[in-house]
Amino acid sequence: MTSGYLSSHDLGKAEVECGEDTIEVVFLTESVFQGRIYVVGHSNDGRCVSRDTGRRTTSITVRKDQCGVAITRSVSLFHHC
C-alpha cells in the first residue's frame, strides 16, 4: 500500500479508548499499514496526525481540546433475546 489509504478489504477493526484528556484510536489492519492517520480538516497540524509504516497495528491519540474534537454523550441499550 503506497497510497496510505485503507480499503475496506484491509481494514480489520478499530478500538477507541477515551481518557480524561485524550482519545486514542488503535487500528488493527489485515495487512501492513504504510501511511498516516489524521483528523479530517486538521491534516497539517502535527498534533492531529500519526504516521506509521510496516506494522499491522497503528494508532492516533489526540487531546480532547485540540483537532476540532467535539464530545457527545449517548446511551445504547441492547436487548438479548
N, C-alpha and C positions, 0 to 999 in steps of 0.2 A: 504494500500500500504506500505509494509515494505521495498521493494527494493529501493524506491526512484525514480523509473523510471515512466514516464508518458506514458501510451498507447495513441494511437490516440483517443480512446474512452473517456479518461479522460480529454484530452486537450481541453480547451474552446477556449480562444483567448489570444493573446499577444498584448500588447501595447508598443510601443517604443517611448521614449522621448529623444531627443538629446539636451543636454545643451551645454553651452560654453566649458566646460572641461570634461563633463561626458556623458555617455549613460546609460539610465535606461530602463530595460525591465520588465514590470509587466505582470505576468501570472495569468489569471483568469481560474481556473480549475473547472471541473464539480463536482469533489469530493474533500474531504480534502486532502491536499498535505502533505506528510512527506518525507523529503529528502533534497537534496542540489542541487543547480543550480551552474554551473561553466562554465568558458570559456574553451573550448576544448584546451588541451595542457597546461593548467595552473591550474589544479585541486589541486595542492599542494601549490599554492600561495594564502594566505588568502585574498589578495586584489581582487582576481578574483573568489571568492566563496561566495555564500549566502546559509545559512541553514534556514529551516523553517519547522515547524510541526503544524498540527492541524488547518490550515486555508485553505480557498479556493482561497485566493489571496496571491501571493508571488512575490518577485522581486529581481533583482540583479542590482547593479549600479557599473559601472567600469569607471575609468578615461580613457580618450582618449589616454593618453601617457603610458598606462600600459596594461598588459594582451595580448599583441600582437595585439591590436586593429589597424585596417587599415581603414582609412576614404576614401570612394569613393563617388563621386557625380554622380547622374544620373537624367534624366528627364523622366517622364512618362506622356504621353498625352492620355487622354480618350475622346472619341467621343460618345456623346449620340445621338441615332437615334430617 
